[in-house]
């Protein structure tokens, strides 16, 4: 809800006081921002990114993203944007940010993914022994959670979950398709489900006839349909678990939409992409070519899945599922920072209210992390990550893009400072 005509005092990296503007007077030494007619919200979180280059940090901050959850990888150098750089590099950048030597958001990270897919930069998890070893490796790196990827057998996954729980490390990521059921994952303590894959997608409706039309329109084989119907039967329990238990959904709609957006010149030719590393731009160009060369039936399937993913999010949100905003950052045409605003808009398009969409990037991340101040993000003692907007985001979610100023860990960045970050400049003369 809106609280009008307030003054917020910040000291160092914390909010000192919040109160009516006519009674709370800033000290004479304070830097004062006249925010009359503007709207103050908590800083935004992007809860699914892959960081491959430190240039991303400026893009995040300039777009009001004060926190990111890096979903892992182990790439030795900048990649296609869909896998994070090695954990030791990310940890070093995080240390520089925390020391004030580098402008950037708070970073929560996982390091290399636990995977049965055989990816060379992942931690192999095909047996119980490998599962325990993977958790030990993640813990030794000093990262914050265990990222799960594909191909992990159920027994190994359950051992991984138990070992992560014993180590005090949350488990998040993909629910391995074909080997681990959603309900098995929820019971094992899987904290957040990333993306909308087959098993979850089939919960887009409660109507068997609508489901049958989806199978027909998408050309599913009889064996696939049999699996799909069995999976669909579990959807009431899945929705109930997402509502009642400590399980979160990160739909990453912006990267899902990329599969159909490659047909739009405004998306493909976005000039802001020129600011990304060459390897990311080259990978995106190859992605666009591959998508445009798909046979017509495959392109039709991509469009069908996109419409169905939107319907799934609408149903999940309406059913009480807890939603987190995430973008995959620069993967498949994404733009770090900018894409979070697109994600919020897509969540509203899918059926969330502007308030619910805003909470997916503010209040919900705080609750996910069990932050002490999770229910009072603009209040005394809360961390001073604040975003000042020129217009009300509850009236139009696009107004999150209208950033007047940012407070990042207590440091004031005015619009000119944020523009310098976007232009590749430093903040020697900016930031209070």
Secondary structure, 3 states (H helix, E strand, C coil): CCCCCEEEEEECCEEEEEEECCCCCCCCCCCCCCCCCCEEEECEEEEEECCCCCHHHHHHHHCCEEEEEECCCCECCCCCCCCCECHHHHHHHHHHHHHCCCCCCEEEECCCCEECCCCCCCEECCCHHHHHHHHHHHHHHCCCEEEECCCCCHHHHHHHHHHHHHHCCEEEECCCCCCCCHHHHHHHCEEEEECCCHHHHHHHCCCHHHHHHHHHHHCCCHHHHHHHHHHHCCHHHHHHHHHHCCCEEECCHHHHHHHHHCCCHHHHCCHHHHHCCHHHHHHHHHHHHHHHCCCHHHHHHHHHHHHHHHHHHHHHHHCCCEECCCCCCCHHHCCCCHHHHHHHHHHHHHCCCHHHHHHHCCHHHHHHCCCCCCCCCCCCCCECCEEEECCCCCCCHHHHHCEEEEEECCEEEEHHHHHHHHCCCCCCCCCC
